[in-house]
Amino acid sequence: MKVLHTSDWHLGHTLYDYDRSAEQKHFLHQLCEIVKQEKPDVMVVSGDIYHNPTPSAAAQKMYTDGLLHIHKANPSMSIVVTAGNHDSSSKLEVNTRLWDVVNVKVIGTFEKIDDQFNLDKHIVEVTDSSDKLVGYVVAVPHSYPNNFPVLREDTTRELRQKHFFQTLLSEVEVRNTDKLPVVLMAHLSATGCDMTGHDETVGGIEYVDVQEFGDGYSYLALGHIHCPQTLKNSDGKARYSGSPIPVSFDENYPHSVTLVTFDQDKVPQIEMRNIENIKPLLTIPREPKELEEVLQQLEHDISDDEEAYIRLNVLVKDYLAPDTKERASEILKNKKAKFCTIKQNFETKLSADDNQKKFTLEDIKKVDPIEIAQRFYQHKYNTEMDNELLDCMKQVIQQINMEEQA
């Protein structure tokens, strides 16, 4: 069985209000060409088809047109799509019966039939161009661990996820009498994954150990993490294909889709197919420099016809001049490149006392929150917190203390 693994398309994503549909369409065209050349038996899309749960009509049309063109490039290929955390699970499934006509299986939700969860919905048989069974895909959409179906009354909330994966794999094992390859799809954060490009402070991230996926799969096709990688603790069987085009400036690594074939022992053989982004996200310069030097580099390094999004990487000693964005925009006014934002790197000068004084967890419980806030502000901005902000902090803390005592 030959598998094309991709995920995290984020169709409809805009970058600082710039429309990215041309880049997204170019990716789908490249994906179509890869399908035409490689002739996979199945393409799996492991979640985050769209960037938000209410995609525009244009984004939905792009998705529909893209899948139809991909199907025409290799009509015998199965396509399995699962919902990610950015998708509306139910909306993704609206046209499932129509998608069945072109061999596309969309799994966005868990469903019950006569009070029993429908496991068949998540098990897809894969056939080759001669209609011979060559493997299975176990398709699991995104869900938070505590929201996974309860398949047995004695299953605790903590074990729902693990039990659901293993139940599906065990069901496939019963059917898989010829010991064919099994691909398991999931959209989540696996323990030990490279989070480069992700902001871990937003929304909180729950990690799942590889052992939680159970036994019985030949390849784990993961989505959610944008950096392409094979998990080190998975014997080469668990992989993130990554996002095909970058969603943020910090995703400064090659983007790709993954081609998987299996040897006689069902060991996955992995190849990457790079995806070109016609409008790269550039950080200028790579290492932060002072503003005037950065603006000079921006003017000289970006040609008039270069298509790109620009983030300036500025070393700030005291404060950033208020007209910096206007000056950067003026430099790019007659160029095709688009100015987006500024990454500010504050030059920090810590005293010997600051370097020696480290807060332990016990210290934090005892120290005045105002002192912690002042130290953080001094460290980040290289200046003392002004009186207005200090008074505001004191009022907030006083209000919190009053609410706790009430």
ZIPE-V626518 format. One record per backbone hydrogen bond with DSSP energy under -0.5 kcal/mol. NH is the residue of the N-H (numbers start at 1). CO is the residue of the C=O. If there is no record, write none. Layout:
nh co
NH CO
NH CO
This chain:
nh co
3 260
4 42
5 3
5 258
6 4
6 44
7 242
8 47
9 48
10 48
11 49
13 10
15 18
16 14
18 15
20 13
24 20
25 21
26 22
27 23
28 24
29 25
30 26
31 27
32 28
33 29
34 30
35 31
36 32
37 33
38 34
39 35
41 2
42 2
43 78
44 4
45 80
46 6
46 44
47 45
47 82
51 11
60 56
61 57
62 58
63 59
64 60
65 61
66 62
67 63
68 64
69 65
70 66
71 67
72 68
73 69
74 70
74 71
77 74
78 41
79 103
80 43
81 79
81 105
82 45
83 107
87 84
89 87
92 88
93 89
93 90
94 91
96 93
99 95
100 96
101 97
101 98
102 99
103 100
104 99
105 79
105 103
106 104
107 81
107 105
108 106
113 116
116 113
118 111
119 117
122 119
123 120
124 122
124 137
125 123
126 135
128 132
131 128
134 126
135 126
136 181
137 124
138 183
139 122
139 137
140 138
140 185
142 83
147 144
148 145
151 149
155 152
159 156
160 156
160 157
163 159
164 160
165 161
166 162
167 163
168 164
169 165
170 166
171 167
172 168
173 169
174 170
175 171
176 172
177 175
179 176
181 134
183 136
184 182
184 219
185 138
186 221
188 223
189 206
190 188
191 208
193 190
195 193
198 195
200 198
202 199
203 201
207 205
208 189
212 209
213 210
214 211
218 182
219 182
220 237
221 184
221 219
222 220
222 239
223 186
228 226
229 240
231 229
231 238
234 231
235 232
236 231
237 234
239 220
240 229
241 222
241 239
243 226
244 7
251 248
252 250
253 251
257 273
258 5
259 271
260 3
261 269
262 1
263 267
266 263
269 261
270 268
271 259
273 257
274 272
275 255
278 276
280 307
282 280
282 309
284 282
284 311
289 313
293 290
294 290
295 291
296 292
297 293
298 294
299 295
300 296
301 297
302 298
303 301
306 303
308 306
309 280
310 338
311 282
312 341
313 284
314 312
314 343
315 289
316 314
316 345
317 315
324 321
327 323
328 324
329 325
330 326
331 327
332 328
333 330
335 332
336 304
338 308
340 310
341 310
343 312
344 342
345 314
345 343
346 344
347 316
348 346
350 348
355 351
356 352
357 353
358 356
360 358
364 360
365 361
366 362
366 363
367 363
371 368
372 368
373 369
374 370
375 371
376 372
377 373
378 374
379 375
380 376
381 377
382 378
390 386
391 387
392 388
393 389
394 390
395 391
396 392
397 393
398 394
399 395
400 396
401 397
402 398
403 399
404 400
405 401
406 402
